């Protein structure tokens, strides 16, 4: 039996918790974070909660004094202990309360915490490269909310369905300029002639916690890394492509559409990061 945490109350996962006029349900008025728990550690928890707090300010939540990062971290750990998962993927969802579009009755945060077990091998570099496709039917807007992990997730959910129907592992999402944004669940990095390239946050990609970490670490390792807009032509001319997120770390891409990629430098980067951050990458 798996349990969830709803506003501090731990209940069975199939327990009804949301009423019909909840703003999170009606309008996607909320945010989420996905966090990895392994080796008794919530990885990058401070970064995840800092991004969450920035998002709550943007979405104009009324944050009570006792609703703090430490409070939420404790609530997450209580749920993991209840479920007895040694390694887990945690989803923390923050939503507003009930109300219509112009008559919100409660801007205070409500929270739902879910967690699921992860295999012990999670975080290792994938042996078989990912097969990806490019999703053209929904273009992500670039605005003040683009870098948040908010619940208005339509380009990503439809991109995931598109990838599944195409029998692909993931889909690449474009912004409204038809530049590369990110994938349905990860940030994207290209390698071209030993230069590592990733879209800047100004291109509308999610401000990934692991993305930020990887950029800092690669600079320390003396790699040349640049943040510039990427076109689909750039993507299809790259030598290597890899994706990053907080759950899977780095995963290399073997093909996008009909283009095949190597993973020589990606493997080197992974093992270098593993040497300096062994608890995270193994």
Helices and strands as residue ranges (DSSP letters): E 3-6, E 9-12, H 23-27, E 30-38, E 41-42, H 45-58, H 69-83, E 88-95, E 110-117, E 130-140, H 154-165, E 170-175, E 180-183, E 187-192, E 195-198, G 201-203, H 209-220, E 224-227, H 232-237, E 240-245, E 249-256, E 259-260, H 264-276, H 278-281
